[in-house]
């Protein structure tokens, strides 16, 4: 029996308009000034290219850390309010509001596990009544980003998933996980019920038991 439902955020629970990953990071990056936006895009292309070519997971993790620091450096000195005014209200994926409301009424534990951005995911957690959320943090002082933070790495999600299960005394077989991109594959394979939501590649589709485009399709 499924006791816990965990969803990815970027591209799954919320699909932002910005390419390439429809993520909260892409969304805020495109709200920077012209010069910083150019550097943001250039850095994304550079690091994704290196990560895709890296053979060892350890190397991928180190590159991901450098990628995170690069983005934080471009956000330093920016006002959080500027991004909140542009990004909110959030538009959730089809069926998400109904699905999580129903699961809560059935007594299921619900959570978000994402490399996405803290203040955006906290908003979604509150609006959908989700029990817990794990996310990357952008540190701030008086509403100004400091250039520092803490990342949920792209390649650490399975380890964090196991920690969540331990904390809530739930077995992996009792978890349903929704994801859409390469960094979700390990979680989709590890849980009892892996569901791909609008998967970005065929590999993600094959790593899941079911593929859906509306959260309500998962209710049965």
Secondary structure as a PSIPRED ss2 file (coil, helix, strand):
# PSIPRED VFORMAT (PSIPRED V4.0)

   1 X C   1.000  0.000  0.000
   2 X C   1.000  0.000  0.000
   3 X C   1.000  0.000  0.000
   4 X E   0.000  0.000  1.000
   5 X E   0.000  0.000  1.000
   6 X E   0.000  0.000  1.000
   7 X E   0.000  0.000  1.000
   8 X C   1.000  0.000  0.000
   9 X C   1.000  0.000  0.000
  10 X E   0.000  0.000  1.000
  11 X C   1.000  0.000  0.000
  12 X C   1.000  0.000  0.000
  13 X C   1.000  0.000  0.000
  14 X E   0.000  0.000  1.000
  15 X C   1.000  0.000  0.000
  16 X C   1.000  0.000  0.000
  17 X C   1.000  0.000  0.000
  18 X C   1.000  0.000  0.000
  19 X C   1.000  0.000  0.000
  20 X C   1.000  0.000  0.000
  21 X C   1.000  0.000  0.000
  22 X C   1.000  0.000  0.000
  23 X C   1.000  0.000  0.000
  24 X H   0.000  1.000  0.000
  25 X H   0.000  1.000  0.000
  26 X H   0.000  1.000  0.000
  27 X H   0.000  1.000  0.000
  28 X H   0.000  1.000  0.000
  29 X H   0.000  1.000  0.000
  30 X C   1.000  0.000  0.000
  31 X C   1.000  0.000  0.000
  32 X C   1.000  0.000  0.000
  33 X C   1.000  0.000  0.000
  34 X H   0.000  1.000  0.000
  35 X H   0.000  1.000  0.000
  36 X H   0.000  1.000  0.000
  37 X H   0.000  1.000  0.000
  38 X H   0.000  1.000  0.000
  39 X H   0.000  1.000  0.000
  40 X H   0.000  1.000  0.000
  41 X H   0.000  1.000  0.000
  42 X H   0.000  1.000  0.000
  43 X H   0.000  1.000  0.000
  44 X H   0.000  1.000  0.000
  45 X H   0.000  1.000  0.000
  46 X H   0.000  1.000  0.000
  47 X H   0.000  1.000  0.000
  48 X H   0.000  1.000  0.000
  49 X H   0.000  1.000  0.000
  50 X H   0.000  1.000  0.000
  51 X H   0.000  1.000  0.000
  52 X H   0.000  1.000  0.000
  53 X H   0.000  1.000  0.000
  54 X C   1.000  0.000  0.000
  55 X C   1.000  0.000  0.000
  56 X C   1.000  0.000  0.000
  57 X H   0.000  1.000  0.000
  58 X H   0.000  1.000  0.000
  59 X H   0.000  1.000  0.000
  60 X H   0.000  1.000  0.000
  61 X H   0.000  1.000  0.000
  62 X H   0.000  1.000  0.000
  63 X H   0.000  1.000  0.000
  64 X H   0.000  1.000  0.000
  65 X H   0.000  1.000  0.000
  66 X H   0.000  1.000  0.000
  67 X H   0.000  1.000  0.000
  68 X H   0.000  1.000  0.000
  69 X H   0.000  1.000  0.000
  70 X H   0.000  1.000  0.000
  71 X H   0.000  1.000  0.000
  72 X H   0.000  1.000  0.000
  73 X H   0.000  1.000  0.000
  74 X H   0.000  1.000  0.000
  75 X H   0.000  1.000  0.000
  76 X C   1.000  0.000  0.000
  77 X C   1.000  0.000  0.000
  78 X C   1.000  0.000  0.000
  79 X E   0.000  0.000  1.000
  80 X H   0.000  1.000  0.000
  81 X H   0.000  1.000  0.000
  82 X H   0.000  1.000  0.000
  83 X H   0.000  1.000  0.000
  84 X H   0.000  1.000  0.000
  85 X H   0.000  1.000  0.000
  86 X H   0.000  1.000  0.000
  87 X H   0.000  1.000  0.000
  88 X C   1.000  0.000  0.000
  89 X C   1.000  0.000  0.000
  90 X C   1.000  0.000  0.000
  91 X C   1.000  0.000  0.000
  92 X C   1.000  0.000  0.000
  93 X C   1.000  0.000  0.000
  94 X C   1.000  0.000  0.000
  95 X C   1.000  0.000  0.000
  96 X H   0.000  1.000  0.000
  97 X H   0.000  1.000  0.000
  98 X H   0.000  1.000  0.000
  99 X H   0.000  1.000  0.000
 100 X H   0.000  1.000  0.000
 101 X H   0.000  1.000  0.000
 102 X H   0.000  1.000  0.000
 103 X H   0.000  1.000  0.000
 104 X H   0.000  1.000  0.000
 105 X H   0.000  1.000  0.000
 106 X C   1.000  0.000  0.000
 107 X C   1.000  0.000  0.000
 108 X C   1.000  0.000  0.000
 109 X E   0.000  0.000  1.000
 110 X E   0.000  0.000  1.000
 111 X E   0.000  0.000  1.000
 112 X E   0.000  0.000  1.000
 113 X E   0.000  0.000  1.000
 114 X E   0.000  0.000  1.000
 115 X E   0.000  0.000  1.000
 116 X E   0.000  0.000  1.000
 117 X E   0.000  0.000  1.000
 118 X H   0.000  1.000  0.000
 119 X H   0.000  1.000  0.000
 120 X H   0.000  1.000  0.000
 121 X H   0.000  1.000  0.000
 122 X H   0.000  1.000  0.000
 123 X H   0.000  1.000  0.000
 124 X H   0.000  1.000  0.000
 125 X H   0.000  1.000  0.000
 126 X H   0.000  1.000  0.000
 127 X H   0.000  1.000  0.000
 128 X H   0.000  1.000  0.000
 129 X C   1.000  0.000  0.000
 130 X C   1.000  0.000  0.000
 131 X C   1.000  0.000  0.000
 132 X E   0.000  0.000  1.000
 133 X E   0.000  0.000  1.000
 134 X E   0.000  0.000  1.000
 135 X E   0.000  0.000  1.000
 136 X E   0.000  0.000  1.000
 137 X E   0.000  0.000  1.000
 138 X E   0.000  0.000  1.000
 139 X E   0.000  0.000  1.000
 140 X E   0.000  0.000  1.000
 141 X E   0.000  0.000  1.000
 142 X C   1.000  0.000  0.000
 143 X C   1.000  0.000  0.000
 144 X E   0.000  0.000  1.000
 145 X E   0.000  0.000  1.000
 146 X E   0.000  0.000  1.000
 147 X E   0.000  0.000  1.000
 148 X E   0.000  0.000  1.000
 149 X E   0.000  0.000  1.000
 150 X E   0.000  0.000  1.000
 151 X C   1.000  0.000  0.000
 152 X C   1.000  0.000  0.000
 153 X C   1.000  0.000  0.000
 154 X C   1.000  0.000  0.000
 155 X C   1.000  0.000  0.000
 156 X C   1.000  0.000  0.000
 157 X H   0.000  1.000  0.000
 158 X H   0.000  1.000  0.000
 159 X H   0.000  1.000  0.000
 160 X H   0.000  1.000  0.000
 161 X H   0.000  1.000  0.000
 162 X H   0.000  1.000  0.000
 163 X H   0.000  1.000  0.000
 164 X H   0.000  1.000  0.000
 165 X H   0.000  1.000  0.000
 166 X H   0.000  1.000  0.000
 167 X H   0.000  1.000  0.000
 168 X C   1.000  0.000  0.000
 169 X C   1.000  0.000  0.000
 170 X C   1.000  0.000  0.000
 171 X C   1.000  0.000  0.000
 172 X H   0.000  1.000  0.000
 173 X H   0.000  1.000  0.000
 174 X H   0.000  1.000  0.000
 175 X E   0.000  0.000  1.000
 176 X E   0.000  0.000  1.000
 177 X E   0.000  0.000  1.000
 178 X E   0.000  0.000  1.000
 179 X E   0.000  0.000  1.000
 180 X C   1.000  0.000  0.000
 181 X C   1.000  0.000  0.000
 182 X H   0.000  1.000  0.000
 183 X H   0.000  1.000  0.000
 184 X H   0.000  1.000  0.000
 185 X H   0.000  1.000  0.000
 186 X H   0.000  1.000  0.000
 187 X H   0.000  1.000  0.000
 188 X H   0.000  1.000  0.000
 189 X H   0.000  1.000  0.000
 190 X H   0.000  1.000  0.000
 191 X C   1.000  0.000  0.000
 192 X C   1.000  0.000  0.000
 193 X E   0.000  0.000  1.000
 194 X E   0.000  0.000  1.000
 195 X E   0.000  0.000  1.000
 196 X E   0.000  0.000  1.000
 197 X E   0.000  0.000  1.000
 198 X C   1.000  0.000  0.000
 199 X C   1.000  0.000  0.000
 200 X C   1.000  0.000  0.000
 201 X C   1.000  0.000  0.000
 202 X H   0.000  1.000  0.000
 203 X H   0.000  1.000  0.000
 204 X H   0.000  1.000  0.000
 205 X H   0.000  1.000  0.000
 206 X H   0.000  1.000  0.000
 207 X C   1.000  0.000  0.000
 208 X C   1.000  0.000  0.000
 209 X C   1.000  0.000  0.000
 210 X E   0.000  0.000  1.000
 211 X E   0.000  0.000  1.000
 212 X E   0.000  0.000  1.000
 213 X C   1.000  0.000  0.000
 214 X C   1.000  0.000  0.000
 215 X H   0.000  1.000  0.000
 216 X H   0.000  1.000  0.000
 217 X H   0.000  1.000  0.000
 218 X H   0.000  1.000  0.000
 219 X C   1.000  0.000  0.000
 220 X C   1.000  0.000  0.000
